[in-house]
Amino acid sequence: MNVRSVFTALAVVLSLSACDTLDGMFKKVNPPLPGKRIAILVQEQNLAADENVKDQEILLPEPTVNENWPQAGGYANHAMHHIKIGANIQKAWTADIGDGNDDADRLIAQPVVQGGRIFTMDASSEVRAGNAATGSKIWSVDLTPKDDDDGHIGGGLAVDGNKVYIATGFGEVFALDAASGKIVWQRGVTAPMRSAPTVNAGRVFVVTVTNKLYALDAEDGRILWNHNGIEESTGLLGGASPAVDSGVVVVPYSSGELFALRIETGQELWNDSLAGQRRTRGTTSLSAIRGRPIIDRGVVYATSFGGVTTAINLRTGRRVWDREIASIESPWIAGDYLFLLSVNSEVVALNRADGRIHWVNALPEFEDPKSKSDRIIWTGPVLASDRLIVAGSNEEAWSLSPYDGRVMGKVSLPDGVTIGPIIAGNTVYFLSDVAELVAYR
């Protein structure tokens, strides 16, 4: 199967699928109508708060400033907690970063920020460095092979020190000089990459569409070791980057498998399966882990399209708890709570210790609710100054209270957004599907 055929298959699957600090960004909207929300899709499961915790007060740590966002998901462990941004933030600038979505190519790389620069990769594998304060371009480089331009699957990027690391849809990993964009090294692997690399302890971890993990030397790109999961014939567009902490890399595969490996050798510590038994949206065979796992305080938090959200002890592999919640988005952890966006467009607040649900709020599922057409793809959440922020393919970003889930407001975006927002240097960045980068501060 050529690259274009693989991309088409993935795209078809995806298509099935308490303060006032943000008041200046989001317009006020009416709260959801009262009443019970009833499932209308066959085998659709709606979530509900657990009776014994739904009235408990949620307490979050004070927000802190996050200067950089160097990797997809923030840092290598993907645990970003409560980020501080300024009061009454407004649109600061917009920038065109290249090609957006079309019938053949798809924009899936989350921007990264370090040292006053913001790095992006467009739908045609062009990497761009911009000024994080103004959005102006510093340099750009096209990583498309001269002899292979048959569609783009995507990949992603990470920045560490003076290098930008890129995983591409053409089976190539690059290290670029962060200041100039000059290629430092280039390494071919066996298959296209489906997600951004994770960089930690002098190693670059990349996952291919064939569920193979490579650990590369960050200095010269040498392959140090590799690991294989079960290869899947069909999967969701995009993928989840590995999480790394405490000498362990936790790698998620599109098969629903989750492995914990030693970063030095690749030795397996434990494995689990998040395949589940849930059948969703007619894609009954998909169990992919598309949301990035989190490592926080010795526990791994992960979720899958197969309908399993779980907490696992990092060292032993023992499940601490699990819930029947399906998601293709990355969870967000802060204090004693885990926030998650389900495949049914429900924002959920869970207790990190036992998985009990404190509250659930359902976002709109369709742009036209009457005809139930134009399904909205939501992405997020991120937590900034007492607001959970989500963005959607309906050209809107919404804010919800992390304490009770109520809608606080919304803002219009230049186009649909299906890549999660990022926060760095008191700025919230949204990358729209037409490759327009918007900064609010």
C-alpha positions as CSV (number, residue, x, y, z in Angstrom):
1,M,0.0,0.0,0.0
2,N,1.5,3.3,-1.0
3,V,1.6,6.4,1.1
4,R,-1.4,8.0,-0.5
5,S,-3.5,4.9,0.1
6,V,-2.5,4.7,3.7
7,F,-3.4,8.3,4.3
8,T,-6.7,7.9,2.6
9,A,-7.6,4.9,4.9
10,L,-6.6,6.9,8.0
11,A,-8.6,9.9,6.9
12,V,-11.7,7.9,6.3
13,V,-11.4,6.4,9.8
14,L,-11.0,9.9,11.4
15,S,-14.1,11.1,9.6
16,L,-16.1,8.5,11.5
17,S,-15.0,9.6,14.3
18,A,-13.8,30.3,38.8
19,C,-12.1,33.5,38.2
20,D,-12.3,36.1,35.4
21,T,-8.8,35.8,33.9
22,L,-10.1,34.7,30.5
23,D,-13.2,36.8,30.2
24,G,-11.4,39.2,27.8
25,M,-10.8,36.2,25.4
26,F,-14.1,34.4,25.5
27,K,-17.6,35.9,24.9
28,K,-20.2,34.9,27.4
29,V,-22.7,32.3,26.3
30,N,-25.8,30.8,27.9
31,P,-25.2,27.7,30.0
32,P,-26.4,24.4,28.6
33,L,-30.2,23.7,29.0
34,P,-31.1,21.7,32.0
35,G,-32.3,18.1,31.6
36,K,-31.0,14.6,30.9
37,R,-29.0,14.0,27.8
38,I,-30.2,10.9,26.0
39,A,-28.0,8.8,23.7
40,I,-29.3,8.5,20.2
41,L,-26.5,6.4,18.6
42,V,-26.5,2.6,18.9
43,Q,-24.2,1.4,21.7
44,E,-23.3,5.0,22.6
45,Q,-22.6,5.3,26.3
46,N,-22.9,8.6,28.1
47,L,-21.0,9.3,31.3
48,A,-22.4,10.5,34.6
49,A,-20.8,11.8,37.8
50,D,-20.3,9.3,40.7
51,E,-22.8,10.1,43.4
52,N,-20.3,9.9,46.2
53,V,-18.0,12.6,44.8
54,K,-20.1,14.8,42.5
55,D,-20.7,17.3,45.3
56,Q,-17.1,17.3,46.6
57,E,-15.2,20.6,46.1
58,I,-12.4,20.4,43.5
59,L,-9.2,22.1,44.7
60,L,-6.4,22.9,42.2
61,P,-2.9,24.1,42.7
62,E,-2.1,27.7,42.0
63,P,-1.3,28.4,38.3
64,T,2.4,28.8,37.4
65,V,4.0,30.4,34.4
66,N,5.2,28.0,31.7
67,E,7.8,29.6,29.6
68,N,8.3,26.8,27.0
69,W,6.4,24.1,25.3
70,P,9.3,22.1,23.7
71,Q,7.5,18.9,22.8
72,A,4.1,17.7,21.8
73,G,2.2,17.5,25.1
74,G,4.5,20.1,26.7
75,Y,7.4,18.1,28.2
76,A,8.6,14.5,27.9
77,N,6.3,13.3,30.7
78,H,3.3,15.3,29.3
79,A,2.3,16.4,32.8
80,M,1.7,20.2,32.5
81,H,-0.6,20.8,35.5
82,H,-2.1,24.4,36.0
83,I,-0.5,27.0,33.7
84,K,-0.8,30.7,34.4
85,I,-1.7,33.3,31.7
86,G,-2.5,37.0,31.9
87,A,-5.9,38.5,32.7
88,N,-8.1,39.6,29.8
89,I,-6.0,38.2,27.1
90,Q,-6.6,39.2,23.5
91,K,-5.5,38.2,20.0
92,A,-1.9,39.3,19.7
93,W,-1.0,38.1,16.1
94,T,-1.7,35.6,13.4
95,A,0.8,34.0,11.0
96,D,0.5,31.7,8.0
97,I,2.8,28.7,8.6
98,G,2.3,27.1,5.1
99,D,0.0,24.5,3.7
100,G,-3.1,23.3,5.6
101,N,-5.5,20.4,5.1
102,D,-6.6,19.2,1.7
103,D,-7.8,16.0,0.1
104,A,-4.3,14.5,0.1
105,D,-2.4,16.1,3.0
106,R,-3.3,16.6,6.6
107,L,-2.0,19.0,9.3
108,I,-1.4,17.1,12.5
109,A,1.8,18.4,14.1
110,Q,1.4,20.4,17.3
111,P,3.6,23.6,17.5
112,V,6.5,23.7,20.0
113,V,8.1,26.7,21.7
114,Q,11.5,27.3,23.2
115,G,13.8,30.2,23.6
116,G,11.5,32.8,22.1
117,R,11.0,30.8,18.9
118,I,7.9,28.8,17.9
119,F,8.4,25.9,15.5
120,T,5.7,24.4,13.3
121,M,5.4,21.8,10.5
122,D,2.7,22.2,7.9
123,A,0.8,19.6,5.9
124,S,3.5,19.5,3.2
125,S,6.4,18.7,5.7
126,E,7.7,22.3,5.7
127,V,9.3,23.2,9.0
128,R,9.2,26.8,10.0
129,A,10.7,28.8,12.9
130,G,9.0,32.0,13.9
131,N,9.4,34.7,16.5
132,A,7.1,33.7,19.4
133,A,6.6,37.4,20.3
134,T,5.4,38.5,16.8
135,G,4.9,35.5,14.6
136,S,7.3,36.7,12.0
137,K,9.3,34.0,10.1
138,I,12.9,33.4,11.0
139,W,13.6,30.4,8.7
140,S,11.9,27.5,6.9
141,V,13.0,24.3,5.3
142,D,11.1,21.8,3.2
143,L,11.8,18.2,4.3
144,T,9.9,16.5,1.4
145,P,12.1,14.0,-0.4
146,K,12.8,15.1,-4.0
147,D,11.8,11.7,-5.3
148,D,8.8,11.0,-3.1
149,D,5.9,13.4,-2.9
150,D,3.0,11.0,-3.0
151,G,1.0,12.6,-0.2
152,H,1.9,13.4,3.4
153,I,0.9,11.4,6.4
154,G,2.5,13.8,8.9
155,G,4.6,13.3,12.0
156,G,5.7,16.0,14.3
157,L,8.5,17.9,16.0
158,A,10.3,18.6,19.2
159,V,13.0,21.0,20.3
160,D,15.7,20.3,22.8
161,G,18.7,22.6,23.4
162,N,20.0,23.9,20.1
163,K,18.3,21.2,17.9
164,V,14.8,20.7,16.4
165,Y,13.9,17.0,15.9
166,I,11.4,16.1,13.2
167,A,9.7,12.8,12.5
168,T,8.2,12.8,9.0
169,G,5.6,10.8,7.0
170,F,8.4,9.7,4.6
171,G,10.2,7.5,7.1
172,E,12.9,10.1,7.9
173,V,14.0,11.6,11.2
174,F,15.9,14.9,11.1
175,A,17.8,17.1,13.5
176,L,17.9,20.7,12.5
177,D,19.9,23.6,14.0
178,A,17.3,25.6,15.9
179,A,18.9,28.9,15.0
180,S,19.3,28.4,11.2
181,G,17.3,25.4,10.2
182,K,20.4,23.7,8.8
183,I,20.2,19.9,8.8
184,V,22.6,18.5,11.5
185,W,21.7,14.8,10.8
186,Q,19.2,12.7,9.0
187,R,18.2,9.1,9.7
188,G,15.9,6.8,7.7
189,V,13.7,4.2,9.5
190,T,11.5,1.4,8.2
191,A,8.1,3.3,7.9
192,P,6.4,6.7,8.1
193,M,6.0,8.3,11.5
194,R,2.5,8.9,12.8
195,S,3.4,11.2,15.8
196,A,5.9,13.7,17.1
197,P,9.2,12.5,18.6
198,T,9.8,12.6,22.3
199,V,13.3,13.7,23.4
200,N,14.8,12.9,26.8
201,A,18.2,11.9,28.3
202,G,20.1,12.3,25.0
203,R,17.6,10.0,23.1
204,V,15.0,10.7,20.5
205,F,12.0,8.3,20.5
206,V,9.9,7.9,17.4
207,V,7.0,5.6,16.6
208,T,6.2,4.4,13.0
209,V,2.8,3.6,11.5
210,T,3.8,-0.1,11.7
211,N,4.0,0.2,15.5
212,K,7.8,0.1,15.8
213,L,9.6,2.3,18.4
214,Y,13.1,3.6,17.6
215,A,15.4,5.1,20.2
216,L,18.0,7.3,18.4
217,D,21.1,9.0,19.7
218,A,20.2,12.7,19.9
219,E,23.7,13.8,18.8
220,D,24.1,11.9,15.6
221,G,20.9,9.9,14.9
222,R,22.4,6.4,15.5
223,I,19.7,3.8,16.2
224,L,20.4,2.6,19.7
225,W,17.6,0.1,20.0
226,N,14.1,-0.6,18.8
227,H,10.9,-2.3,20.0
228,N,7.9,-3.8,18.1
229,G,4.2,-3.8,18.8
230,I,1.5,-5.5,16.9
231,E,1.2,-4.1,13.4
232,E,-2.3,-2.9,12.5
233,S,-3.8,-2.7,9.0
234,T,-6.0,0.3,9.8
235,G,-5.6,3.1,12.3
236,L,-6.6,6.6,13.3
237,L,-5.0,9.6,11.6
238,G,-2.1,10.8,13.8
239,G,-0.8,9.1,16.8
240,A,0.5,9.4,20.4
241,S,4.0,10.4,21.3
242,P,5.8,8.3,24.0
243,A,6.0,9.6,27.5
244,V,9.4,9.5,29.3
245,D,10.2,10.0,33.0
246,S,12.4,8.4,35.7
247,G,14.4,6.4,33.2
248,V,11.3,4.8,31.6
249,V,9.7,5.3,28.2
250,V,6.0,4.5,28.0
251,V,5.1,3.8,24.3
252,P,1.5,3.7,23.0
253,Y,0.7,1.8,19.9
254,S,-2.3,1.9,17.5
255,S,-3.1,-1.7,18.5
256,G,-4.1,-0.5,22.0
257,E,-0.9,-1.9,23.5
258,L,1.0,0.1,26.1
259,F,4.6,-0.8,26.9
260,A,7.0,0.5,29.6
261,L,10.7,0.1,28.6
262,R,14.0,1.1,30.0
263,I,15.4,4.1,28.1
264,E,18.9,2.8,28.2
265,T,18.3,-0.6,26.6
266,G,14.7,-1.0,25.6
267,Q,14.2,-3.8,28.1
268,E,10.5,-4.4,28.8
269,L,9.3,-3.7,32.3
270,W,5.6,-4.4,31.7
271,N,2.9,-4.1,29.1
272,D,-0.9,-3.7,29.1
273,S,-3.7,-3.5,26.6
274,L,-6.2,-0.7,26.3
275,A,-8.2,-2.5,23.6
276,G,-11.3,-2.8,25.7
277,Q,-14.6,-4.3,24.5
278,R,-16.4,-1.1,23.5
279,R,-17.7,-0.6,19.9
280,T,-17.9,3.0,18.8
281,R,-19.1,4.9,15.8
282,G,-19.1,1.7,13.6
283,T,-15.3,1.4,13.8
284,T,-15.4,-1.8,15.8
285,S,-11.9,-3.0,15.2
286,L,-10.0,0.1,16.3
287,S,-8.4,0.2,19.7
288,A,-5.8,2.9,19.0
289,I,-4.1,4.9,21.7
290,R,-4.1,8.3,20.0
291,G,-4.0,10.5,23.1
292,R,-0.5,11.0,24.6
293,P,0.0,9.1,27.9
294,I,1.0,11.0,31.0
295,I,3.6,10.1,33.6
296,D,3.0,11.9,36.9
297,R,4.1,11.1,40.4
298,G,5.0,7.5,39.6
299,V,1.7,6.7,37.8
300,V,0.9,6.4,34.0
301,Y,-2.4,7.8,32.8
302,A,-3.6,6.6,29.4
303,T,-6.7,6.4,27.3
304,S,-7.8,4.7,24.1
305,F,-10.3,4.7,21.4
306,G,-11.1,1.2,22.5
307,G,-12.9,2.5,25.6
308,V,-10.3,2.1,28.4
309,T,-9.0,5.0,30.5
310,T,-6.6,3.8,33.2
311,A,-4.0,4.6,35.8
312,I,-1.0,2.2,36.0
313,N,1.8,2.1,38.5
314,L,5.0,3.1,36.5
315,R,7.3,0.6,38.2
316,T,5.1,-2.5,38.6
317,G,2.6,-2.2,35.7
318,R,-0.3,-2.8,38.1
319,R,-3.5,-1.0,37.3
320,V,-4.5,1.4,40.0
321,W,-7.9,1.9,38.4
322,D,-9.7,1.9,35.1
323,R,-12.9,3.4,33.6
324,E,-14.8,2.6,30.5
325,I,-14.2,5.9,28.7
326,A,-13.1,6.2,25.1
327,S,-11.0,9.1,23.9
328,I,-8.7,10.1,21.0
329,E,-7.4,13.2,22.9
330,S,-4.6,13.6,25.4
331,P,-5.7,13.7,29.1
332,W,-4.6,16.7,31.2
333,I,-3.6,16.3,34.8
334,A,-3.5,19.0,37.5
335,G,-3.3,18.4,41.2
336,D,-5.5,15.5,42.2
337,Y,-7.6,15.5,39.0
338,L,-7.5,14.2,35.5
339,F,-9.5,16.1,32.7
340,L,-10.4,14.3,29.6
341,L,-12.4,14.8,26.4
342,S,-14.3,11.6,25.4
343,V,-15.2,10.5,21.9
344,N,-18.8,11.5,22.7
345,S,-17.7,15.2,23.1
346,E,-18.0,15.0,26.9
347,V,-15.5,16.9,29.1
348,V,-14.9,14.8,32.2
349,A,-13.2,15.5,35.5
350,L,-11.9,12.3,37.2
351,N,-10.1,11.8,40.6
352,R,-6.5,10.8,39.8
353,A,-6.4,8.5,42.8
354,D,-9.4,6.2,42.0
355,G,-10.9,7.3,38.7
356,R,-14.3,8.4,40.1
357,I,-16.0,11.1,38.0
358,H,-16.6,14.4,39.7
359,W,-18.5,16.1,36.8
360,V,-19.4,15.7,33.1
361,N,-20.4,18.3,30.6
362,A,-21.4,17.5,27.0
363,L,-20.2,19.8,24.3
364,P,-22.2,20.1,21.0
365,E,-21.7,17.1,18.8
366,F,-23.0,18.5,15.5
367,E,-22.8,21.9,13.8
368,D,-26.4,21.2,12.8
369,P,-28.1,19.5,15.7
370,K,-31.5,19.1,14.0
371,S,-30.1,17.1,11.1
372,K,-27.3,15.7,13.1
373,S,-24.8,16.5,10.4
374,D,-21.3,18.1,10.3
375,R,-19.9,16.3,13.4
376,I,-17.7,18.6,15.4
377,I,-14.2,17.2,16.2
378,W,-13.1,18.7,19.6
379,T,-9.5,18.8,20.8
380,G,-8.0,19.5,24.2
381,P,-8.4,20.3,27.0
382,V,-5.6,22.5,28.4
383,L,-5.8,24.2,31.8
384,A,-4.9,27.8,32.1
385,S,-5.7,30.2,35.0
386,D,-8.8,28.3,36.1
387,R,-10.2,27.7,32.6
388,L,-10.3,24.4,30.7
389,I,-9.8,25.4,27.0
390,V,-11.0,23.2,24.1
391,A,-11.1,24.0,20.4
392,G,-13.2,22.5,17.6
393,S,-13.6,21.9,13.9
394,N,-16.6,24.3,14.2
395,E,-14.2,27.3,14.3
396,E,-14.7,28.0,18.0
397,A,-12.7,27.7,21.2
398,W,-14.6,27.2,24.4
399,S,-13.7,27.6,28.1
400,L,-15.1,25.6,30.9
401,S,-14.7,25.8,34.6
402,P,-12.5,23.0,35.9
403,Y,-14.4,23.1,39.2
404,D,-17.9,22.2,37.9
405,G,-17.7,21.9,34.1
406,R,-20.0,24.9,33.4
407,V,-19.4,26.8,30.1
408,M,-17.6,30.1,30.8
409,G,-17.4,31.5,27.3
410,K,-16.2,31.1,23.7
411,V,-14.2,32.8,20.9
412,S,-14.3,32.5,17.1
413,L,-11.2,31.1,15.4
414,P,-10.1,31.7,11.8
415,D,-11.0,28.1,10.8
416,G,-11.6,24.7,12.3
417,V,-9.0,23.5,14.8
418,T,-8.2,19.8,15.3
419,I,-4.8,20.1,16.9
420,G,-4.7,20.8,20.6
421,P,-3.8,24.3,21.7
422,I,-0.5,25.0,23.5
423,I,0.5,27.5,26.2
424,A,4.0,29.1,26.6
425,G,5.2,32.5,27.8
426,N,1.8,33.7,28.9
427,T,0.4,33.0,25.4
428,V,-2.2,30.6,24.1
429,Y,-1.5,29.3,20.6
430,F,-4.1,27.8,18.3
431,L,-3.1,26.2,14.9
432,S,-6.1,26.1,12.5
433,D,-6.7,23.5,9.8
434,V,-5.8,26.1,7.2
435,A,-2.3,26.5,8.8
436,E,-3.0,29.8,10.4
437,L,-1.3,30.2,13.8
438,V,-3.1,32.5,16.2
439,A,-1.6,33.8,19.4
440,Y,-3.6,35.2,22.4
441,R,-1.9,37.0,25.3
